[in-house]
Amino acid sequence: MANRTINLAVLLESTDGEDGVEDLFAVVQMPSMLPRFIALPATSGERTFVMLEDVIKEHIALLFSDSAVVEAACFRITRNADITLDEDVEDILKEIQKELKNRRKKGDIVRLEIEDKMSHTMQMTLRDWLMLTDADIYAVDGPIDATCFGELYHLPDCDHLRYAPLAPQIPRDLLGVQDIFQAIAQRDIMLFHPYESFDPMVQFIHQAANDADVFAIKQTLYRVSGNSPIVSALKRAAENGKQVTVILELKARFDEANNIEWAKRLEESGCHVIYGLVELKTHSKIALVVRKEGDRLRRYVHLGTGNYNDTTARIYTDISMFTAREDIGDDATAFFNFLTGCREPSSVPSWKEICTAPHGLKDKFLALIQNEINQSTPEKPGRIIAKMNSLTNKDIIKALYQASNASVQIDLIVRGICCLRPGRPGVSENIRVSSIIGPQLEHSRIFYFQNGGDELLYLSSADWMTRNLENRVEILFPVVQENLKDRLKHILDIHLSDNVNRYILASSGLYRKVRLQGNDMPLASQLYFYEEACRHAAGSHATSIPYIPVTLET
């Protein structure tokens, strides 16, 4: 049975009149080539649809002429999509290609979704047939696989029901800039996607590919678009005689086939392609350009929280930074030397500014939390604000509980899974957890530590998840330029002031939506950031959306 396909489980009763004949069980796979929503003739100006599974159920008896249909209900299985490779595998690319052929129908089943109206008898039949437990069964109140509603999103003449599309703006740090290298050499530059355009990152690699003074380009790639302009630029750079090294993670789940194709094309163009490490996923987002300027070599580095994907950069919120700082350049060089095998695998570089997983990043976060504990008093409490996708690592959670008990005031902005319970007396009463759910997918990772007034701010490719901190190659990097630190604090401040798309996690584990109170002005953080980007791009700094800030001071 194929992974994540919609099927109908059918319970049949024999009609041949024989006593003692057992009921029969059948499975009908829904045709994936047909739409899930079938339009009916319009009446009185309304659009009416019937779902494909309902049509099949209505006529399911036509398939079983010798039996009576007792019940028909939808279900879907999910198979484990992880690819596990032996450490002594000789050819990662060939091994992954082989595993991809097996994954769709041979991966272990880890979940069974069923219609909530399915009978207990049918549930137990499916459970036993698929060799699952009760804990693996999820009853769905509504259509299984809600992505089908995407079909309705694209209906014509419904613009009034859709979010207005964002037109990414020129980044405020690059207004009027013609030469991106010259701009980076003068100061660190920050980009905030999707409100600010991803084009400068593409321009960075394109300009490097065509610049006669550029010697080398090194970059990690985790997920790239189907027609990636960055990959095109890397290919052209190699064809122009530059040394191009790409760490291309073939094990990026569900992007394996796409990445294999890109790996082949990059190699054909003369790029040196490293397929990542067998036992670890390379999830870091970093690019290094080495350029000759006069009698010296200058290194330009780009680091970010999101993938080098021009498509998702219009949907996901991410923050990235360009820098030409020597210490970051040294670390970037050591990072690529380490991953490409220029150092012994057991020899982890001594970093100057960055920190990496799986060696050191979790300890760094624990040390930063402990530092807040050490400096915190009831009169002058410490302060931590952390924004991420998910929080699951139990060591980090325990450290945050200890910080809460030391009067440290903690705000966590966690879009997805959060295994920490806030607001529990004696455990987490000084911890608050928010989740921003809006038109854009919150993807950036930002970490703020008050540090006794000498504030520390970091960006990272990693969430506070065990898989990120212990089983992946990740990067944490500091933001030290004062205007960029102020900007990150502003971003956190606006998120914590959102009263339109923010949810609060209660100590019970349930979320409640923040509601407007009295004369409160609505503040949707994502819309605010977009309008702010538009104002800067237009050269105006006037504030058109008032808000009441949640101060970073305690």
C-alpha distance (Angstrom), angle and dihedral (degrees) to the residues before:
residue distance angle dihedral
M1 . . .
A2 3.79 . .
N3 3.80 122.6 .
R4 3.83 118.1 -97.5
T5 3.79 96.9 -3.7
I6 3.81 121.0 139.5
N7 3.80 113.5 -114.8
L8 3.79 136.8 176.9
A9 3.78 117.5 -131.6
V10 3.79 107.9 -150.1
L11 3.80 125.9 -163.1
L12 3.82 112.4 -157.5
E13 3.77 135.0 -167.9
S14 3.77 120.0 -153.0
T15 3.81 115.6 -114.7
D16 3.81 98.6 -167.1
G17 3.79 91.5 99.6
E18 3.83 96.6 -120.8
D19 3.78 115.7 141.8
G20 3.80 118.8 -126.7
V21 3.79 95.6 24.3
E22 3.78 108.8 145.4
D23 3.78 122.6 -126.1
L24 3.77 114.1 -98.2
F25 3.77 128.2 -128.9
A26 3.82 122.8 -149.0
V27 3.80 137.6 175.8
V28 3.80 124.7 -146.0
Q29 3.80 116.8 -169.3
M30 3.79 114.2 -143.6
P31 3.83 112.0 -123.4
S32 3.80 107.2 -104.7
M33 3.81 93.4 -156.7
L34 3.79 93.1 66.9
P35 3.81 123.7 79.0
R36 3.83 117.2 -103.2
F37 3.82 90.3 -136.4
I38 3.81 117.9 56.7
A39 3.81 115.4 -163.9
L40 3.79 117.3 -129.3
P41 3.82 123.9 -153.7
A42 3.79 108.6 -72.0
T43 3.79 119.1 -109.6
S44 3.82 127.5 -169.6
G45 3.78 92.0 -8.7
E46 3.82 94.9 -60.8
R47 3.79 126.5 122.6
T48 3.77 115.4 -131.1
F49 3.79 127.3 -171.1
V50 3.77 136.9 -175.8
M51 3.78 121.8 -155.1
L52 3.78 119.6 -114.1
E53 3.82 93.9 -124.8
D54 3.80 90.6 54.8
V55 3.80 90.7 54.0
I56 3.80 91.0 49.9
K57 3.81 92.2 47.4
E58 3.80 90.2 51.0
H59 3.80 91.2 56.7
I60 3.82 100.9 27.7
A61 3.83 91.7 115.4
L62 3.82 89.2 70.5
L63 3.82 88.1 70.9
F64 3.82 94.6 52.9
S65 3.78 109.1 45.3
D66 3.83 94.0 161.0
S67 3.80 96.1 51.7
A68 3.77 140.1 50.3
V69 3.77 115.6 -119.3
V70 3.81 108.9 -125.3
E71 3.80 97.5 176.5
A72 3.80 141.5 -8.7
A73 3.81 123.1 -168.5
C74 3.80 136.5 163.5
F75 3.80 125.6 -110.8
R76 3.77 139.1 166.0
I77 3.79 132.8 -162.6
T78 3.79 127.1 -148.0
R79 3.78 118.5 -151.2
N80 3.79 126.1 -155.3
A81 3.81 104.5 -91.8
D82 3.81 97.8 -170.2
I83 3.77 116.0 116.2
T84 3.79 113.5 -142.3
L85 3.79 117.4 -162.2
D86 3.78 129.1 -168.0
E87 3.80 112.7 -113.3
D88 3.81 90.7 -125.1
V89 3.81 94.9 53.4
E90 3.82 109.6 138.7
D91 3.82 101.4 -155.2
I92 3.80 115.3 30.3
L93 3.81 94.0 -174.0
K94 3.81 94.8 53.4
E95 3.78 92.5 43.8
I96 3.82 92.8 52.1
Q97 3.81 91.2 47.5
K98 3.81 88.4 54.6
E99 3.81 92.7 47.6
L100 3.81 92.0 49.4
K101 3.79 89.9 59.9
N102 3.80 90.0 54.0
R103 3.81 100.1 41.0
R104 3.79 100.0 75.7
K105 3.80 95.0 58.9
K106 3.81 107.0 12.9
G107 3.80 107.2 46.0
D108 3.80 116.1 111.8
I109 3.81 112.8 -91.2
V110 3.81 109.5 -114.7
R111 3.81 102.2 169.8
L112 3.79 140.7 28.9
E113 3.80 117.5 -162.2
I114 3.79 117.0 -164.5
E115 3.78 139.0 176.0
D116 3.79 108.1 -93.1
K117 3.83 89.0 -128.3
M118 3.82 92.9 59.5
S119 3.80 111.5 122.6
H120 3.79 121.3 -110.3
T121 3.80 89.6 -117.5
M122 3.80 91.5 56.4
Q123 3.81 91.9 45.1
M124 3.81 92.5 53.3
T125 3.80 91.1 45.7
L126 3.80 91.2 54.1
R127 3.80 92.4 42.6
D128 3.79 93.4 53.4
W129 3.80 94.3 40.6
L130 3.82 91.8 52.5
M131 3.84 92.4 40.0
L132 3.81 94.2 -123.4
T133 3.81 135.1 138.8
D134 3.80 130.4 -121.8
A135 3.81 89.2 -101.5
D136 3.82 89.6 62.5
I137 3.83 93.5 59.6
Y138 3.80 121.0 93.3
A139 3.81 120.0 -172.5
V140 3.82 112.7 -148.9
D141 3.81 122.0 -152.2
G142 3.78 97.4 -149.0
P143 3.80 136.6 8.8
I144 3.78 116.1 -14.3
D145 3.81 111.0 -119.2
A146 3.80 102.5 26.4
T147 3.82 91.2 -159.3
C148 3.79 84.9 88.7
F149 3.81 88.4 80.5
G150 3.79 86.4 73.0
E151 3.81 85.6 80.2
L152 3.80 89.3 65.5
Y153 3.79 93.2 46.5
H154 3.80 91.9 69.7
L155 3.80 96.6 51.1
P156 3.82 111.4 133.8
D157 3.81 121.7 -113.3
C158 3.82 92.4 27.6
D159 3.79 101.2 102.9
H160 3.82 89.7 124.1
L161 3.81 88.6 64.5
R162 3.82 95.8 50.4
Y163 3.78 131.2 78.1
A164 3.77 111.5 -102.5
P165 3.82 108.3 -104.0
L166 3.80 118.5 -106.6
A167 3.79 117.7 -120.5
P168 3.83 103.7 -154.0
Q169 3.79 111.3 -126.4
I170 3.79 132.0 -138.1
P171 3.83 105.4 -87.7
R172 3.79 111.8 -103.3
D173 3.83 91.2 -127.0
L174 3.81 91.1 56.4
L175 3.80 102.4 45.5
G176 3.81 107.7 137.7
V177 3.82 93.2 3.7
Q178 3.81 117.3 141.8
D179 3.81 101.7 168.9
I180 3.78 111.1 47.2
F181 3.81 94.0 -167.4
Q182 3.78 91.5 54.1
A183 3.81 90.1 50.0
I184 3.82 93.7 49.5
A185 3.81 91.7 47.4
Q186 3.81 89.1 60.0
R187 3.81 99.8 47.8
D188 3.79 145.4 -17.6
I189 3.80 112.8 -81.6
M190 3.81 127.1 -152.2
L191 3.81 128.8 -155.8
F192 3.81 123.4 -162.9
H193 3.81 112.3 -161.8
P194 2.99 139.6 -124.6
Y195 3.81 91.5 10.6
E196 3.80 89.3 53.8
S197 3.77 120.2 45.1
F198 3.81 123.9 -94.2
D199 3.81 88.4 -148.5
P200 3.85 94.6 96.3
M201 3.80 89.3 63.4
V202 3.80 89.9 51.3
Q203 3.82 89.4 45.5
F204 3.82 89.6 50.8
I205 3.81 92.5 59.6
H206 3.82 94.4 37.5
Q207 3.81 92.3 51.9
A208 3.80 90.2 47.1
A209 3.82 90.4 50.6
N210 3.81 92.0 55.4
D211 3.82 99.2 35.5
A212 3.81 112.4 106.1
D213 3.82 90.1 -153.4
V214 3.80 94.7 57.9
F215 3.80 112.4 99.3
A216 3.78 103.3 177.7
I217 3.80 144.0 10.6
K218 3.79 122.6 -163.4
Q219 3.79 123.4 -178.8
T220 3.78 143.6 163.5
L221 3.81 118.8 -133.4
Y222 3.81 122.8 -167.5
R223 3.81 106.3 157.4
V224 3.80 121.1 5.3
S225 3.79 131.3 175.6
G226 3.78 124.0 -97.5
N227 3.80 92.2 -105.3
S228 3.78 99.9 28.6
P229 3.84 116.1 -171.5
I230 3.80 88.5 -163.0
V231 3.79 92.3 58.3
S232 3.81 89.1 47.1
A233 3.80 89.8 53.5
L234 3.81 92.3 48.3
K235 3.80 90.3 51.6
R236 3.80 91.3 50.0
A237 3.81 90.9 48.2
A238 3.81 90.5 55.8
E239 3.80 90.7 46.6
N240 3.82 87.6 52.1
G241 3.79 89.5 58.6
K242 3.79 100.3 -101.6
Q243 3.78 122.7 138.8
V244 3.80 104.2 -107.9
T245 3.79 121.1 -175.2
V246 3.79 120.2 -178.0
I247 3.80 125.1 -172.2
L248 3.81 97.8 -155.4
E249 3.80 113.7 -174.8
L250 3.80 106.4 -141.6
K251 3.81 92.3 -176.6
A252 3.85 95.4 65.0
R253 3.80 97.8 133.5
F254 3.83 114.2 -107.6
D255 3.83 90.3 -0.1
E256 3.80 95.2 74.1
A257 3.81 96.0 104.7
N258 3.81 92.6 45.3
N259 3.81 91.7 49.1
I260 3.79 92.7 47.8
E261 3.80 89.5 55.6
W262 3.81 91.6 49.1
A263 3.81 91.0 47.5
K264 3.80 90.8 56.3
R265 3.81 93.0 48.4
L266 3.79 93.0 47.6
E267 3.80 91.5 50.1
E268 3.80 91.2 49.0
S269 3.81 88.4 56.1
G270 3.79 92.6 53.5
C271 3.81 99.9 -98.0
H272 3.79 118.8 145.2
V273 3.81 102.7 -123.7
I274 3.80 122.3 -163.9
Y275 3.81 113.9 -166.7
G276 3.79 94.5 -148.2
L277 3.79 126.0 -109.3
V278 3.79 120.6 -45.4
E279 3.80 96.4 -130.9
L280 3.83 99.1 34.2
K281 3.81 135.9 50.7
T282 3.80 113.7 -128.9
H283 3.80 100.7 -134.8
S284 3.83 97.6 159.9
K285 3.82 119.9 121.5
I286 3.79 109.3 -144.7
A287 3.81 137.8 133.8
L288 3.81 127.4 -173.0
V289 3.81 127.1 -163.8
V290 3.81 119.3 -171.2
R291 3.81 113.3 -157.2
K292 3.80 133.3 179.5
E293 3.79 111.8 -129.3
G294 3.78 114.5 176.8
D295 3.79 108.8 -50.3
R296 3.80 95.6 -20.1
L297 3.78 141.2 66.0
R298 3.78 117.9 -121.4
R299 3.78 122.6 -162.6
Y300 3.79 121.0 -145.9
V301 3.80 116.2 -162.8
H302 3.77 133.6 -167.1
L303 3.82 119.5 -165.2
G304 3.79 127.5 176.6
T305 3.77 150.2 166.6
G306 3.82 95.2 -125.7
N307 3.77 141.4 53.6
Y308 3.80 125.8 -83.9
N309 3.78 89.2 -108.7
D310 3.80 118.8 130.5
T311 3.82 91.4 -162.7
T312 3.80 100.0 53.1
A313 3.82 89.0 39.9
R314 3.82 85.9 74.7
I315 3.81 91.9 54.6
Y316 3.81 108.4 28.3
T317 3.79 122.0 69.3
D318 3.80 108.9 -128.2
I319 3.79 138.1 155.9
S320 3.77 126.4 -145.0
M321 3.78 137.4 174.6
F322 3.79 137.5 -148.7
T323 3.79 117.6 -151.9
A324 3.80 140.5 167.0
R325 3.82 95.0 -166.4
E326 3.80 111.1 143.4
D327 3.80 95.1 -134.6
I328 3.81 92.2 52.6
G329 3.81 89.1 45.7
D330 3.81 90.2 53.2
D331 3.79 90.6 50.4
A332 3.81 92.5 47.0
T333 3.80 90.9 52.2
A334 3.80 91.6 48.7
F335 3.80 90.6 47.2
F336 3.80 94.3 55.4
N337 3.81 92.4 41.4
F338 3.78 88.6 53.6
L339 3.83 94.5 49.6
T340 3.80 95.2 43.5
G341 3.79 92.5 52.8
C342 3.80 100.2 -105.4
R343 3.80 87.4 128.0
E344 3.78 131.4 46.1
P345 3.82 109.7 -88.3
S346 3.81 90.1 -124.8
S347 3.80 91.8 51.5
V348 3.81 107.9 87.4
P349 3.83 112.2 -166.5
S350 3.79 120.6 -113.1
W351 3.78 101.6 -116.3
K352 3.80 123.1 -143.5
E353 3.81 99.3 -162.6
I354 3.78 112.5 -11.0
C355 3.78 127.2 67.5
T356 3.78 125.6 -153.2
A357 3.78 142.0 -158.1
P358 2.93 141.4 -98.5
H359 3.81 88.7 27.1
G360 3.79 113.0 50.7
L361 3.82 107.2 -17.7
K362 3.80 97.2 101.2
D363 3.79 90.5 45.4
K364 3.81 88.9 50.7
F365 3.79 92.2 54.4
L366 3.81 91.5 45.8
A367 3.81 90.0 50.4
L368 3.82 91.6 50.2
I369 3.81 90.5 50.8
Q370 3.81 91.0 46.7
N371 3.80 89.6 50.4
E372 3.81 89.6 57.5
I373 3.80 89.3 49.4
N374 3.80 91.5 51.1
Q375 3.81 93.0 51.6
S376 3.79 97.9 39.7
T377 3.80 123.4 104.3
P378 3.81 130.3 167.5
E379 3.80 87.8 -108.5
K380 3.81 95.0 45.5
P381 3.79 106.9 22.6
G382 3.78 122.6 -168.4
R383 3.79 121.7 -112.8
I384 3.82 133.0 -140.6
I385 3.79 127.4 176.7
A386 3.79 117.8 179.1
K387 3.80 128.3 177.6
M388 3.78 120.4 -167.4
N389 3.79 145.8 135.5
S390 3.81 98.5 -106.3
L391 3.81 141.0 -1.8
T392 3.80 117.5 -151.6
N393 3.82 109.8 130.2
K394 3.78 108.5 115.6
D395 3.82 95.2 -154.4
I396 3.80 90.6 56.2
I397 3.82 90.8 45.4
K398 3.81 92.1 51.1
A399 3.80 90.1 49.3
L400 3.81 90.8 51.2
Y401 3.81 90.3 50.7
Q402 3.82 89.0 52.6
A403 3.79 90.0 48.8
S404 3.79 90.7 51.1
N405 3.81 90.0 53.3
A406 3.81 88.2 51.3
S407 3.84 89.5 58.6
V408 3.80 94.2 -104.2
Q409 3.81 108.5 153.8
I410 3.80 108.8 -133.1
D411 3.80 130.9 -170.2
L412 3.79 117.7 -175.8
I413 3.80 121.6 -169.1
V414 3.81 103.8 -163.0
R415 3.79 118.8 169.0
G416 3.79 98.2 -170.0
I417 3.80 137.6 11.7
C418 3.81 115.4 10.6
C419 3.81 117.6 -179.9
L420 3.82 92.7 -179.9
R421 3.81 118.0 95.6
P422 3.81 111.8 -145.7
G423 3.78 129.0 -155.4
R424 3.81 99.0 30.8
P425 3.82 112.3 145.5
G426 3.77 112.4 -111.1
V427 3.78 91.6 6.0
S428 3.81 113.9 52.5
E429 3.79 107.7 -9.0
N430 3.83 91.4 131.8
I431 3.81 94.1 51.6
R432 3.80 124.3 93.0
V433 3.81 124.2 -174.2
S434 3.81 123.9 -157.9
S435 3.79 131.7 179.7
I436 3.81 124.3 -159.7
I437 3.82 112.5 -150.4
G438 3.79 112.5 177.2
P439 3.81 142.1 128.6
Q440 3.82 90.8 -64.8
L441 3.79 123.0 59.4
E442 3.81 109.7 -116.9
H443 3.80 105.1 -129.0
S444 3.82 108.2 149.3
R445 3.81 122.4 111.1
I446 3.82 114.1 -146.6
F447 3.81 126.0 169.8
Y448 3.81 125.5 -167.3
F449 3.82 126.2 -173.2
Q450 3.80 120.8 -179.5
N451 3.83 92.4 -148.9
G452 3.79 95.0 -168.1
G453 3.79 92.0 -55.3
D454 3.82 97.2 -46.8
E455 3.79 91.1 100.9
L456 3.80 121.9 -146.8
L457 3.80 122.1 -155.4
Y458 3.77 127.5 -175.4
L459 3.78 139.6 179.0
S460 3.78 122.8 -155.7
S461 3.79 146.3 178.5
A462 3.82 87.8 -137.3
D463 3.76 134.6 85.0
W464 3.80 122.4 -153.1
M465 3.79 89.5 -94.9
T466 3.80 126.9 124.9
R467 3.80 91.1 -125.0
N468 3.84 90.6 56.0
L469 3.78 97.9 42.1
E470 3.79 99.3 40.5
N471 3.80 109.9 18.8
R472 3.81 105.9 37.4
V473 3.77 140.6 58.8
E474 3.82 103.5 -112.6
I475 3.80 137.8 163.6
L476 3.80 133.2 -139.2
F477 3.80 115.9 -170.2
P478 3.81 132.4 -178.2
V479 3.79 126.3 -121.6
V480 3.80 106.0 -144.1
Q481 3.80 105.9 161.3
E482 3.81 106.0 103.2
N483 3.81 98.5 -134.4
L484 3.80 90.6 50.7
K485 3.81 91.6 47.7
D486 3.80 88.3 52.1
R487 3.78 89.9 49.8
L488 3.80 93.1 52.5
K489 3.81 90.7 49.3
H490 3.80 88.3 50.5
I491 3.82 90.8 51.9
L492 3.81 91.5 51.0
D493 3.79 90.3 45.3
I494 3.81 93.1 54.0
H495 3.81 92.2 46.9
L496 3.80 90.7 53.7
S497 3.81 89.8 48.8
D498 3.83 94.6 52.6
N499 3.81 109.8 124.9
V500 3.82 97.7 170.5
N501 3.82 108.3 51.8
R502 3.81 102.3 18.1
Y503 3.79 125.9 109.0
I504 3.81 125.7 -165.0
L505 3.81 121.6 -141.9
A506 3.80 112.3 -135.5
S507 3.81 124.4 -149.5
S508 3.82 86.8 -106.0
G509 3.80 90.5 65.3
L510 3.80 93.7 -109.5
Y511 3.81 124.6 120.3
R512 3.78 126.0 -134.6
K513 3.78 125.1 -165.8
V514 3.80 117.5 -117.6
R515 3.80 109.2 -114.8
L516 3.79 130.6 -157.0
Q517 3.77 112.9 -101.8
G518 3.82 124.5 -148.9
N519 3.79 110.3 -54.0
D520 3.82 95.4 -4.9
M521 3.79 114.6 145.8
P522 3.83 111.8 -127.5
L523 3.78 113.9 -109.0
A524 3.80 118.4 -172.3
S525 3.80 103.2 -177.3
Q526 3.80 95.9 -151.4
L527 3.79 92.9 51.0
Y528 3.80 89.4 44.7
F529 3.81 92.4 54.7
Y530 3.79 91.7 48.3
E531 3.80 94.1 50.0
E532 3.80 88.8 45.2
A533 3.82 89.8 53.9
C534 3.82 89.9 48.9
R535 3.80 91.2 51.8
H536 3.79 92.7 50.9
A537 3.79 92.4 46.4
A538 3.80 89.1 51.6
G539 3.80 90.2 50.6
S540 3.82 94.7 -113.0
H541 3.78 124.0 120.9
A542 3.82 95.5 -174.8
T543 3.78 114.6 133.0
S544 3.78 112.9 -127.1
I545 3.80 99.1 169.3
P546 3.79 114.2 59.8
Y547 3.78 118.9 -151.9
I548 3.78 139.2 173.5
P549 3.82 106.7 -123.9
V550 3.77 124.6 -135.5
T551 3.78 96.0 -134.5
L552 3.79 120.4 -128.7
E553 3.79 88.1 -139.4
T554 3.79 114.4 88.3
